[in-house]
Amino acid sequence: MKIIAGVDEVGRGSLIGPVYAAAVILNKKIDKKLLKDSKTFSKNKRELLSKYIKKNSIWVIGKASVKEIDKINILQASLLAMKRAIKKLKKKPTQVLIDGNKVPDLKNYNLKAVIKGDQKIPSISAASIIAKVSRDKFIAGLAKNNNGYGWDQNFGYGTKKHLKAIKKLGITKHHRRSFSPISSY
C-alpha cells in the first residue's frame, strides 16, 4: 500500500520567529476537493480546514529556530524543519512530496520536489494549511508580549508598520538578525 506524505513550510520571508514545516498523510476519506494552497483562504476558513485535516490525517510540525535560521540561512533552516517533520511522522511514508524545488537531506526516504505542489497535490496543500495556521497562532502569541510591531496582523513580515516599529522600538530576540533590514541595526 502506498503511503504518501505531503510537506510544506511557512515563514521563510518573515523577519521574525521560527520557520515551520508540516508533514501530512491524508486519510482516504478526506474530501480532497477542499484542499488548496493555504494562501487562497481567509484566516477563518484556513482554521476550519486545519481542524478538519487534523481530524482526518496523520500530521506533524517541524520547526527551525531563529538561532538556526541566523546560523545556517533560511533555505537550510526550511529544509531542516521539513526533515524534522518527516522524521516525526508515526507512519513511514512510501513517498514524500515536497513543495518547491529542493528536498532535505534524508536517507532511506523517497523524496520528490514538486514546484507549486501546494496548488497541485492535496497532501501538500493540507501541509501548507496546517503549517500556516500553526505558525500564525505562535506569532500571534508573540505579539501579545511585543506590542507595537503589529505581528498579530503582519505575522512578522516586513510591512510598513513593522519596519516603522523596528526603527522606533528596536529589534527583539525574535527578529532574524541575518535578515535585511535587521542586519543593518
N, C-alpha and C positions, 0 to 999 in steps of 0.2 A: 504494500500500500504506500502510495506516495504522500509524504507529509511536506507541505510547502509552508515556509515561513516568509513573511514579508517584513522588511526592515526599512525604517526611515528615521532621519534625525531632524531636530529643530533647534533653532537658536544660534546658528552659525554666524549670522550677521549682527547679532545683538552685541551691545557694548558691555553687558553685564552677565553675570551668572554662568552656571554650567551649561554645556551643550547636552541635550537629551536625545536618546535614540530609543525607539520601541521595536520589539520583535513580536510578531503576531502570527499564530497558527489559527486560522479560522475553522470554526465548527461547520460541518456540511450544511446545517440547517439555516445558517445566516443568510439574510437577503443581500446578496452581493450588489444588487442594483442601487442600494442605498449608499454604497461606499464610493467616495470620490476624494480628490485631493482636499486636505483639511482647509486650505486657503479659500475654497469656494463656498464655505459655510459660515453662517453667522456664529457668534460665540455660543449662543443658546443651543443652536442645532448641533454644533460640534460636541457640546457637553452631553446632550441626549444620545448622540451616536456613540460617544466614548463609553457611556454606561452600557448601551446595547452590545457593543463589540466586546467589552469586558465580560459580560454575561455569556457570550456565545463564542468564546475563543480561549486559547491559551495565550497569555500576553505577559511581557516583562518590559521593564525600563532599565536602560543602562545610561550612565552619565559619565562625563569627564568634567572635572572641576576647573574653576578659574585658574588656579595654580598650574594645572596640567595644560590648559589652553596656552597660557603665557610661556610655559616651558617648551612644549613640543609643536606648537602652532595649531590653528583651528582645524585644518584639514586632518592632521594626525589625531587630534583630540576627538573629532567627529567619528573617525574610524575606530578609535579606542572605545568610545561609547557604544558603537554598533557591536563591536566584538564582545563587550561585557554583556550586552542584551542577549545576543545569540547564545553565549555560553550559559546564561541563566535559564534558558527555556527548559521546562520539565521534560519535554519530549525532544529527542534529537531529530531535526528535520532532514528529509532526504535531499531537499533543495532549499536554498536560501536566496530569495530575490531581493536585491538591494537597490533602492532609489539612487540614481546618479550614475557616474562613470567609473567609480573606484569601489573596491571591496577591501575589507580589513584583512590583515594577515592572520589567517585562522586555518590551521591544519585540520585535516580529516572532515572538512565540510565542503559540500558542493555549493559554491557561491557564484552568483551571477549578477552583474550590474545591469540595471535597466534604466536607460535615460528616460526621464519623465514617467518613471514607474508609478509614482503616486497618482498619475492620471489614467494609467492603463491596467494596473494589477490590483484587484480588490484587497489582497492581504497587505500590500504596501500602502494603499490608501488608508486602511484600518490602522496601520502603524503610524502613519502621519497624523491621524486624528488623535490617537491616544498620546503620542509624544507631545503634540501641541497643547492639548488640554492639561496634561501633567505639568509641563514646564510653565505654562501660563499661570496655573494655580500657585506654583512655587514662587514665581516672580511677583505675583500679586501679594503674597505673604511678605516678601522682602519690602515691598512698597509701604507696608504699614509702619515699618521702623525706619524708613528712609524717605520722609516727606519732602515734597518739592520737586522730585525728579519726574513724576508722572508715570512711574513704572506700571501702575495698575492699568494705564491706558496704552503706553508705548512698549511695554514689556522689555525695556532696556535698549530698544533700537534708537538710532541717532536722530530723533525728531528735533525740531527747533526747540521745543520746550525742554527736552532732556539736555541738549547741548548748552542752552542758556543756564540751566540749573547747575551743570558742571562748572561753568565759569563763575557762577555766584556762590555755590555751596562746596565746590571741590569734588574730588573723586573719593569713592568709598572703597572698602575692601572687596566689594562685589564687582567693581569695574575690572575689565580686562586690560591690564597695563600695556600689553603688546599691541593693542588696537589703537589706530588713529581715530580721533584726536587725543585719546587718553595718554598715549605715549609721549605727547609733547608737553604734558603738565608736570 
